[in-house]
Amino acid sequence: MSKIKNQALAKDGNKLLDWAASRMPVLASIRQRFEDEKPLSRLTIGIALHLEKKTGILLRTLTAGGAKIAAASCNPLTTDDSVAAALAEEMDVFAWTDQTDSEYYDCLESVIIAKPHITIDDGCDLIQLLHSKHSNLLDHVIGGCEETTTGIVRLEAMHRDGALKVPVMAVNNAHSKYLFDNRYGTGQSVIEGILSATNTLIAGKTVVVVGYGWCGRGIANRLRGLGAKVIVVETGATNRDGSSGYHRALEASYDGCWVMSMSEAASLGDIFITATGNKHVISENHLGAMKHGAILANSGHFNHEIDLDSMESLSVSKETILPNVEKYHLKNGKDLILLAEGRLVNLAQPTGQGHPIEIMDGSFAVQALCIEYLAKNRGELLPGIYDVPKVIDDDVARIALEAQGIVLEKLTEEQEKYRQSWKEGT
């Protein structure tokens, strides 16, 4: 039933999965319990995630818990075909790299046809399709999990409009997720993706980071550590967490970055990295003002942060230089370099490997435990967006620390008593 590129690649995929599994102790601990308890028996879980080696360990953990899996990618460029082949030996997989848009959505439809009880989304595509085209299946759905900020934004819009008909766990909002995954994972993997595609030097370059949320902070901090001169672009808009762009811009300034508008930064940057989740944050006027040879990369979920239509209209031609590297020859005589077609630079195959294995061990552990939470609370949760329970968030961090041999200090009885008292000196 699976639709993949080449089943003969399974041997190589299993090697990658074995390598990832050896460095994911948190999921290993959960899998061991799942094998004994089978909390997901008789449940079908529909997946739309980046199908690569770390994701494969999550899916194997869920099958160990008794679940049946139907999986597709959440991006046309991010499937590792060897991993997809290996997973297809154990579950239904509908994914291959370099999909067309129509093929991508056909694969999502194949997942929905499997009638999932629970969904895991990275960008909200499965939930959106279930509500817009397959609402007849919603009574069958227990709930879902969402991995990304972009997906949570879409879910919040659905909820405001009264359109969301199932409970969804905001896995992205878990403290262990946005702190470690977004800051440290994105911070490292985006830079690795750029370097793998271009082999360029970071030291001495002026790099413009558009957006200073958790992902933007991580990217900017790693760039500064590599010797880059970092410019941050922010807006005054209020963010989902209640902070404003003014707060983020001030933080960027205090972190040692230059802060300015995109109009000011456009002519200064050697490399541009978008990390906002919003549309056309690099637009036509900015593109025309950029230096000859400037490199553009996106770390947001969708490929609309850079205005690609304007990039095409400003150009006389374009050519592929290397995998995931396209050179646009502009009418003004300058060349601009676009990475990964404006899609996720850290995950686009073959140059992107995504977040480090240890980072995704924690993030996917949160996913696995939230799936179990939905299964245990079937019928008890009203439609809406739910934060990850603190006990799950804390357990993942605790297991990750224990795997590193780290034991935290315990409060003494006297210290615990002091914390509970309001009297001075007691």
One Martini backbone bead per residue (centre of mass of N, CA, C, O) as a GRO file, in nm:
protein
  426
    1MET     BB    1   0.052   0.065  -0.014
    2SER     BB    2   0.292   0.208  -0.045
    3LYS     BB    3   0.459   0.532  -0.146
    4ILE     BB    4   0.772   0.524  -0.298
    5LYS     BB    5   1.073   0.531  -0.459
    6ASN     BB    6   1.273   0.285  -0.313
    7GLN     BB    7   1.297  -0.023  -0.162
    8ALA     BB    8   1.615  -0.077  -0.194
    9LEU     BB    9   1.688   0.149   0.041
   10ALA     BB   10   1.639   0.009   0.324
   11LYS     BB   11   1.923  -0.061   0.426
   12ASP     BB   12   2.017   0.232   0.461
   13GLY     BB   13   1.783   0.321   0.646
   14ASN     BB   14   1.847   0.126   0.885
   15LYS     BB   15   2.116   0.254   0.955
   16LEU     BB   16   2.002   0.532   1.032
   17LEU     BB   17   1.807   0.430   1.250
   18ASP     BB   18   2.021   0.301   1.432
   19TRP     BB   19   2.179   0.558   1.486
   20ALA     BB   20   1.952   0.719   1.615
   21ALA     BB   21   1.869   0.518   1.842
   22SER     BB   22   2.156   0.534   1.991
   23ARG     BB   23   2.069   0.871   2.049
   24MET     BB   24   1.761   0.795   2.196
   25PRO     BB   25   1.684   0.748   2.523
   26VAL     BB   26   1.397   0.854   2.570
   27LEU     BB   27   1.246   0.681   2.362
   28ALA     BB   28   1.348   0.411   2.471
   29SER     BB   29   1.198   0.429   2.740
   30ILE     BB   30   0.912   0.451   2.619
   31ARG     BB   31   0.916   0.195   2.446
   32GLN     BB   32   0.942  -0.010   2.671
   33ARG     BB   33   0.666   0.058   2.796
   34PHE     BB   34   0.488   0.023   2.544
   35GLU     BB   35   0.545  -0.282   2.504
   36ASP     BB   36   0.398  -0.359   2.774
   37GLU     BB   37   0.114  -0.174   2.760
   38LYS     BB   38  -0.029  -0.085   2.496
   39PRO     BB   39  -0.181   0.222   2.467
   40LEU     BB   40  -0.235   0.200   2.119
   41SER     BB   41  -0.441   0.002   2.073
   42ARG     BB   42  -0.643   0.021   1.788
   43LEU     BB   43  -0.476   0.259   1.662
   44THR     BB   44  -0.470   0.526   1.428
   45ILE     BB   45  -0.189   0.709   1.293
   46GLY     BB   46  -0.147   1.024   1.154
   47ILE     BB   47   0.122   1.149   0.942
   48ALA     BB   48   0.296   1.489   0.923
   49LEU     BB   49   0.632   1.463   0.860
   50HIS     BB   50   0.959   1.457   0.859
   51LEU     BB   51   1.106   1.192   0.674
   52GLU     BB   52   1.335   1.073   0.897
   53LYS     BB   53   1.525   0.921   1.130
   54LYS     BB   54   1.391   1.044   1.385
   55THR     BB   55   1.099   0.991   1.305
   56GLY     BB   56   1.126   0.682   1.289
   57ILE     BB   57   1.150   0.640   1.600
   58LEU     BB   58   0.873   0.739   1.669
   59LEU     BB   59   0.710   0.535   1.497
   60ARG     BB   60   0.825   0.284   1.642
   61THR     BB   61   0.715   0.361   1.921
   62LEU     BB   62   0.412   0.354   1.841
   63THR     BB   63   0.409   0.056   1.746
   64ALA     BB   64   0.494  -0.057   2.023
   65GLY     BB   65   0.204   0.057   2.140
   66GLY     BB   66  -0.005  -0.058   1.889
   67ALA     BB   67   0.007   0.108   1.641
   68LYS     BB   68  -0.113   0.236   1.342
   69ILE     BB   69   0.053   0.354   1.044
   70ALA     BB   70   0.021   0.673   0.858
   71ALA     BB   71   0.263   0.825   0.633
   72ALA     BB   72   0.378   1.159   0.573
   73SER     BB   73   0.482   1.443   0.461
   74CYS     BB   74   0.532   1.815   0.525
   75ASN     BB   75   0.732   1.811   0.266
   76PRO     BB   76   0.856   1.783  -0.061
   77LEU     BB   77   1.193   1.784   0.038
   78THR     BB   78   1.228   1.596   0.336
   79THR     BB   79   1.266   1.315   0.232
   80ASP     BB   80   1.408   1.008   0.315
   81ASP     BB   81   1.415   0.744   0.107
   82SER     BB   82   1.549   0.528   0.287
   83VAL     BB   83   1.363   0.558   0.531
   84ALA     BB   84   1.097   0.510   0.387
   85ALA     BB   85   1.169   0.218   0.305
   86ALA     BB   86   1.207   0.103   0.589
   87LEU     BB   87   0.922   0.176   0.700
   88ALA     BB   88   0.757   0.019   0.474
   89GLU     BB   89   0.807  -0.264   0.623
   90GLU     BB   90   0.597  -0.164   0.882
   91MET     BB   91   0.433   0.061   0.715
   92ASP     BB   92   0.254   0.329   0.594
   93VAL     BB   93   0.401   0.507   0.310
   94PHE     BB   94   0.375   0.859   0.170
   95ALA     BB   95   0.690   0.922   0.027
   96TRP     BB   96   0.901   1.169  -0.143
   97THR     BB   97   1.129   1.331  -0.299
   98ASP     BB   98   1.033   1.580  -0.511
   99GLN     BB   99   0.753   1.672  -0.498
  100THR     BB  100   0.472   1.767  -0.597
  101ASP     BB  101   0.200   1.925  -0.493
  102SER     BB  102   0.000   1.700  -0.577
  103GLU     BB  103   0.155   1.465  -0.446
  104TYR     BB  104   0.153   1.568  -0.161
  105TYR     BB  105  -0.163   1.571  -0.128
  106ASP     BB  106  -0.208   1.275  -0.197
  107CYS     BB  107  -0.058   1.167   0.053
  108LEU     BB  108  -0.242   1.294   0.262
  109GLU     BB  109  -0.495   1.149   0.164
  110SER     BB  110  -0.391   0.862   0.232
  111VAL     BB  111  -0.392   0.908   0.535
  112ILE     BB  112  -0.697   0.978   0.568
  113ILE     BB  113  -0.810   0.710   0.448
  114ALA     BB  114  -0.709   0.550   0.715
  115LYS     BB  115  -0.857   0.669   0.961
  116PRO     BB  116  -0.759   0.848   1.194
  117HIS     BB  117  -0.757   0.902   1.542
  118ILE     BB  118  -0.466   1.033   1.521
  119THR     BB  119  -0.264   1.327   1.486
  120ILE     BB  120   0.048   1.440   1.323
  121ASP     BB  121   0.173   1.767   1.291
  122ASP     BB  122   0.362   1.992   1.048
  123GLY     BB  123   0.140   2.264   0.982
  124CYS     BB  124  -0.180   2.146   0.968
  125ASP     BB  125  -0.275   1.976   0.715
  126LEU     BB  126  -0.449   1.745   0.825
  127ILE     BB  127  -0.655   1.909   0.984
  128GLN     BB  128  -0.746   2.085   0.749
  129LEU     BB  129  -0.846   1.853   0.564
  130LEU     BB  130  -1.050   1.728   0.757
  131HIS     BB  131  -1.229   1.996   0.774
  132SER     BB  132  -1.259   2.065   0.452
  133LYS     BB  133  -1.290   1.745   0.311
  134HIS     BB  134  -1.332   1.532   0.592
  135SER     BB  135  -1.574   1.576   0.808
  136ASN     BB  136  -1.692   1.277   0.821
  137LEU     BB  137  -1.425   1.187   1.014
  138LEU     BB  138  -1.430   1.346   1.293
  139ASP     BB  139  -1.577   1.137   1.482
  140HIS     BB  140  -1.309   0.947   1.468
  141VAL     BB  141  -1.149   1.172   1.618
  142ILE     BB  142  -0.969   1.233   1.906
  143GLY     BB  143  -0.695   1.383   1.793
  144GLY     BB  144  -0.400   1.605   1.818
  145CYS     BB  145  -0.072   1.709   1.698
  146GLU     BB  146   0.158   1.994   1.719
  147GLU     BB  147   0.494   2.102   1.624
  148THR     BB  148   0.439   2.407   1.525
  149THR     BB  149   0.397   2.741   1.501
  150THR     BB  150   0.245   2.749   1.234
  151GLY     BB  151   0.024   2.546   1.322
  152ILE     BB  152  -0.082   2.705   1.568
  153VAL     BB  153  -0.178   2.951   1.412
  154ARG     BB  154  -0.392   2.796   1.250
  155LEU     BB  155  -0.550   2.684   1.492
  156GLU     BB  156  -0.627   2.956   1.617
  157ALA     BB  157  -0.796   3.046   1.376
  158MET     BB  158  -0.998   2.814   1.387
  159HIS     BB  159  -1.094   2.865   1.679
  160ARG     BB  160  -1.199   3.157   1.639
  161ASP     BB  161  -1.405   3.047   1.402
  162GLY     BB  162  -1.526   2.761   1.505
  163ALA     BB  163  -1.372   2.509   1.334
  164LEU     BB  164  -1.268   2.341   1.567
  165LYS     BB  165  -1.346   1.975   1.639
  166VAL     BB  166  -1.075   1.914   1.799
  167PRO     BB  167  -0.830   1.808   1.995
  168VAL     BB  168  -0.507   1.986   2.049
  169MET     BB  169  -0.171   1.949   2.090
  170ALA     BB  170   0.080   2.192   2.185
  171VAL     BB  171   0.386   2.090   2.147
  172ASN     BB  172   0.537   2.357   2.078
  173ASN     BB  173   0.471   2.480   2.386
  174ALA     BB  174   0.671   2.329   2.512
  175HIS     BB  175   0.942   2.400   2.686
  176SER     BB  176   1.128   2.171   2.567
  177LYS     BB  177   1.074   2.260   2.274
  178TYR     BB  178   1.128   2.577   2.238
  179LEU     BB  179   1.403   2.579   2.374
  180PHE     BB  180   1.560   2.338   2.230
  181ASP     BB  181   1.457   2.307   1.944
  182ASN     BB  182   1.448   2.607   1.852
  183ARG     BB  183   1.720   2.709   1.957
  184TYR     BB  184   1.926   2.464   1.915
  185GLY     BB  185   1.828   2.318   1.666
  186THR     BB  186   1.794   2.553   1.465
  187GLY     BB  187   2.063   2.696   1.515
  188GLN     BB  188   2.226   2.454   1.386
  189SER     BB  189   2.070   2.342   1.125
  190VAL     BB  190   2.063   2.595   0.948
  191ILE     BB  191   2.367   2.630   0.921
  192GLU     BB  192   2.424   2.351   0.810
  193GLY     BB  193   2.251   2.382   0.553
  194ILE     BB  194   2.412   2.616   0.431
  195LEU     BB  195   2.694   2.481   0.432
  196SER     BB  196   2.623   2.224   0.269
  197ALA     BB  197   2.529   2.386   0.009
  198THR     BB  198   2.791   2.615  -0.010
  199ASN     BB  199   3.070   2.635   0.151
  200THR     BB  200   3.068   2.880   0.331
  201LEU     BB  201   3.162   3.159   0.509
  202ILE     BB  202   3.083   3.318   0.817
  203ALA     BB  203   3.314   3.469   0.882
  204GLY     BB  204   3.257   3.822   0.833
  205LYS     BB  205   2.970   3.815   0.786
  206THR     BB  206   2.656   3.949   0.694
  207VAL     BB  207   2.367   3.865   0.888
  208VAL     BB  208   2.018   3.831   0.829
  209VAL     BB  209   1.766   3.816   1.080
  210VAL     BB  210   1.423   3.728   1.051
  211GLY     BB  211   1.352   3.716   1.353
  212TYR     BB  212   1.327   3.688   1.742
  213GLY     BB  213   1.264   3.424   1.829
  214TRP     BB  214   1.361   3.123   1.917
  215CYS     BB  215   1.493   3.070   1.643
  216GLY     BB  216   1.638   3.339   1.589
  217ARG     BB  217   1.817   3.331   1.840
  218GLY     BB  218   1.970   3.073   1.774
  219ILE     BB  219   2.090   3.165   1.507
  220ALA     BB  220   2.233   3.425   1.602
  221ASN     BB  221   2.415   3.298   1.821
  222ARG     BB  222   2.571   3.106   1.629
  223LEU     BB  223   2.679   3.318   1.435
  224ARG     BB  224   2.845   3.478   1.640
  225GLY     BB  225   3.027   3.229   1.714
  226LEU     BB  226   3.135   3.233   1.394
  227GLY     BB  227   3.180   3.562   1.322
  228ALA     BB  228   2.933   3.719   1.276
  229LYS     BB  229   2.738   3.986   1.152
  230VAL     BB  230   2.436   4.077   1.316
  231ILE     BB  231   2.111   4.123   1.186
  232VAL     BB  232   1.795   4.241   1.308
  233VAL     BB  233   1.451   4.179   1.223
  234GLU     BB  234   1.161   4.363   1.331
  235THR     BB  235   0.848   4.410   1.476
  236GLY     BB  236   0.566   4.561   1.661
  237ALA     BB  237   0.426   4.310   1.700
  238THR     BB  238   0.226   4.087   1.846
  239ASN     BB  239   0.270   3.791   1.998
  240ARG     BB  240   0.163   3.486   2.104
  241ASP     BB  241   0.315   3.531   2.401
  242GLY     BB  242   0.271   3.869   2.430
  243SER     BB  243   0.495   3.976   2.296
  244SER     BB  244   0.687   4.213   2.142
  245GLY     BB  245   0.896   4.333   1.903
  246TYR     BB  246   1.029   4.529   2.098
  247HIS     BB  247   1.141   4.319   2.292
  248ARG     BB  248   1.305   4.158   2.084
  249ALA     BB  249   1.479   4.392   1.983
  250LEU     BB  250   1.605   4.457   2.256
  251GLU     BB  251   1.733   4.182   2.299
  252ALA     BB  252   1.911   4.187   2.047
  253SER     BB  253   2.073   4.433   2.132
  254TYR     BB  254   2.175   4.307   2.408
  255ASP     BB  255   2.312   4.058   2.243
  256GLY     BB  256   2.478   4.226   1.994
  257CYS     BB  257   2.288   4.331   1.780
  258TRP     BB  258   2.167   4.456   1.505
  259VAL     BB  259   1.889   4.691   1.457
  260MET     BB  260   1.650   4.685   1.181
  261SER     BB  261   1.523   4.730   0.894
  262MET     BB  262   1.483   4.583   0.590
  263SER     BB  263   1.556   4.829   0.420
  264GLU     BB  264   1.837   4.864   0.556
  265ALA     BB  265   1.949   4.557   0.532
  266ALA     BB  266   1.945   4.474   0.228
  267SER     BB  267   2.238   4.615   0.146
  268LEU     BB  268   2.422   4.447   0.380
  269GLY     BB  269   2.379   4.154   0.317
  270ASP     BB  270   2.506   3.822   0.257
  271ILE     BB  271   2.288   3.689   0.450
  272PHE     BB  272   1.953   3.541   0.459
  273ILE     BB  273   1.719   3.472   0.739
  274THR     BB  274   1.414   3.324   0.789
  275ALA     BB  275   1.196   3.340   1.119
  276THR     BB  276   0.846   3.392   1.128
  277GLY     BB  277   0.581   3.266   0.959
  278ASN     BB  278   0.556   3.477   0.738
  279LYS     BB  279   0.479   3.697   0.473
  280HIS     BB  280   0.700   3.864   0.284
  281VAL     BB  281   0.966   3.970   0.450
  282ILE     BB  282   1.082   3.933   0.160
  283SER     BB  283   1.068   4.164  -0.094
  284GLU     BB  284   1.100   4.328  -0.381
  285ASN     BB  285   1.261   4.575  -0.273
  286HIS     BB  286   1.477   4.407  -0.128
  287LEU     BB  287   1.589   4.243  -0.364
  288GLY     BB  288   1.687   4.494  -0.539
  289ALA     BB  289   1.900   4.591  -0.294
  290MET     BB  290   2.091   4.369  -0.315
  291LYS     BB  291   2.362   4.206  -0.334
  292HIS     BB  292   2.587   4.056  -0.505
  293GLY     BB  293   2.545   3.717  -0.403
  294ALA     BB  294   2.324   3.681  -0.225
  295ILE     BB  295   2.188   3.485   0.041
  296LEU     BB  296   1.887   3.277   0.061
  297ALA     BB  297   1.700   3.172   0.358
  298ASN     BB  298   1.475   2.929   0.513
  299SER     BB  299   1.313   2.832   0.846
  300GLY     BB  300   1.033   2.811   0.775
  301HIS     BB  301   0.776   2.613   0.686
  302PHE     BB  302   0.706   2.797   0.456
  303ASN     BB  303   0.753   2.933   0.105
  304HIS     BB  304   0.665   3.271   0.187
  305GLU     BB  305   0.886   3.465   0.311
  306ILE     BB  306   0.980   3.469   0.026
  307ASP     BB  307   0.930   3.645  -0.272
  308LEU     BB  308   0.918   3.444  -0.545
  309ASP     BB  309   0.763   3.597  -0.764
  310SER     BB  310   0.949   3.847  -0.762
  311MET     BB  311   1.208   3.699  -0.825
  312GLU     BB  312   1.116   3.613  -1.105
  313SER     BB  313   1.040   3.902  -1.222
  314LEU     BB  314   1.345   4.017  -1.172
  315SER     BB  315   1.429   3.797  -1.377
  316VAL     BB  316   1.590   3.642  -1.664
  317SER     BB  317   1.721   3.401  -1.491
  318LYS     BB  318   1.799   3.050  -1.401
  319GLU     BB  319   2.018   2.829  -1.199
  320THR     BB  320   2.160   2.526  -1.119
  321ILE     BB  321   2.447   2.463  -0.921
  322LEU     BB  322   2.335   2.297  -0.676
  323PRO     BB  323   2.206   2.139  -0.439
  324ASN     BB  324   1.985   2.381  -0.331
  325VAL     BB  325   2.111   2.581  -0.569
  326GLU     BB  326   2.007   2.903  -0.689
  327LYS     BB  327   2.053   3.124  -0.967
  328TYR     BB  328   1.966   3.466  -1.001
  329HIS     BB  329   1.919   3.675  -1.282
  330LEU     BB  330   1.902   4.000  -1.284
  331LYS     BB  331   1.811   4.293  -1.447
  332ASN     BB  332   2.041   4.464  -1.274
  333GLY     BB  333   2.299   4.237  -1.279
  334LYS     BB  334   2.238   4.063  -1.046
  335ASP     BB  335   2.291   3.806  -0.804
  336LEU     BB  336   2.091   3.544  -0.655
  337ILE     BB  337   2.073   3.310  -0.377
  338LEU     BB  338   1.877   3.015  -0.354
  339LEU     BB  339   1.758   2.803  -0.101
  340ALA     BB  340   1.545   2.538  -0.122
  341GLU     BB  341   1.316   2.708  -0.267
  342GLY     BB  342   1.239   2.848   0.023
  343ARG     BB  343   1.267   2.626   0.207
  344LEU     BB  344   1.377   2.425   0.438
  345VAL     BB  345   1.717   2.429   0.484
  346ASN     BB  346   1.749   2.197   0.719
  347LEU     BB  347   1.564   1.960   0.535
  348ALA     BB  348   1.658   1.962   0.255
  349GLN     BB  349   1.713   1.752   0.015
  350PRO     BB  350   2.048   1.642   0.069
  351THR     BB  351   2.166   1.878   0.283
  352GLY     BB  352   1.949   1.819   0.504
  353GLN     BB  353   1.915   1.686   0.860
  354GLY     BB  354   1.832   1.860   1.073
  355HIS     BB  355   1.808   1.810   1.377
  356PRO     BB  356   1.950   1.693   1.624
  357ILE     BB  357   1.904   1.398   1.771
  358GLU     BB  358   1.884   1.487   2.074
  359ILE     BB  359   1.660   1.692   2.029
  360MET     BB  360   1.440   1.495   1.901
  361ASP     BB  361   1.411   1.314   2.141
  362GLY     BB  362   1.251   1.519   2.309
  363SER     BB  363   1.025   1.605   2.113
  364PHE     BB  364   0.920   1.308   2.052
  365ALA     BB  365   0.854   1.242   2.343
  366VAL     BB  366   0.624   1.441   2.367
  367GLN     BB  367   0.455   1.319   2.146
  368ALA     BB  368   0.416   1.032   2.261
  369LEU     BB  369   0.279   1.129   2.532
  370CYS     BB  370   0.043   1.283   2.394
  371ILE     BB  371  -0.081   1.042   2.257
  372GLU     BB  372  -0.139   0.891   2.518
  373TYR     BB  373  -0.319   1.111   2.642
  374LEU     BB  374  -0.541   1.101   2.428
  375ALA     BB  375  -0.612   0.802   2.464
  376LYS     BB  376  -0.686   0.820   2.776
  377ASN     BB  377  -0.889   1.091   2.700
  378ARG     BB  378  -1.118   0.981   2.556
  379GLY     BB  379  -1.393   1.208   2.546
  380GLU     BB  380  -1.276   1.450   2.759
  381LEU     BB  381  -1.211   1.648   2.521
  382LEU     BB  382  -1.252   1.940   2.392
  383PRO     BB  383  -1.245   2.147   2.160
  384GLY     BB  384  -0.901   2.247   2.107
  385ILE     BB  385  -0.619   2.393   2.273
  386TYR     BB  386  -0.344   2.218   2.429
  387ASP     BB  387  -0.135   2.194   2.667
  388VAL     BB  388   0.124   2.050   2.794
  389PRO     BB  389   0.167   1.871   3.047
  390LYS     BB  390   0.390   1.915   3.297
  391VAL     BB  391   0.461   1.617   3.349
  392ILE     BB  392   0.566   1.567   3.063
  393ASP     BB  393   0.776   1.788   3.035
  394ASP     BB  394   0.944   1.699   3.287
  395ASP     BB  395   1.002   1.403   3.213
  396VAL     BB  396   1.175   1.455   2.966
  397ALA     BB  397   1.396   1.619   3.107
  398ARG     BB  398   1.471   1.403   3.315
  399ILE     BB  399   1.552   1.172   3.123
  400ALA     BB  400   1.770   1.333   2.974
  401LEU     BB  401   1.950   1.374   3.222
  402GLU     BB  402   1.988   1.076   3.305
  403ALA     BB  403   2.130   0.996   3.034
  404GLN     BB  404   2.379   1.201   3.135
  405GLY     BB  405   2.418   1.168   3.456
  406ILE     BB  406   2.209   1.377   3.583
  407VAL     BB  407   2.171   1.514   3.916
  408LEU     BB  408   1.970   1.678   4.117
  409GLU     BB  409   1.909   1.880   4.357
  410LYS     BB  410   1.773   1.862   4.682
  411LEU     BB  411   1.560   1.965   4.899
  412THR     BB  412   1.534   2.044   5.203
  413GLU     BB  413   1.325   2.067   5.459
  414GLU     BB  414   1.403   2.361   5.524
  415GLN     BB  415   1.372   2.474   5.234
  416GLU     BB  416   1.075   2.394   5.191
  417LYS     BB  417   0.966   2.558   5.429
  418TYR     BB  418   1.070   2.837   5.331
  419ARG     BB  419   0.898   2.849   5.068
  420GLN     BB  420   0.611   2.843   5.247
  421SER     BB  421   0.698   3.106   5.383
  422TRP     BB  422   0.626   3.460   5.499
  423LYS     BB  423   0.822   3.477   5.722
  424GLU     BB  424   1.074   3.633   5.855
  425GLY     BB  425   1.342   3.404   5.903
  426THR     BB  426   1.193   3.100   5.862
   0.00000   0.00000   0.00000
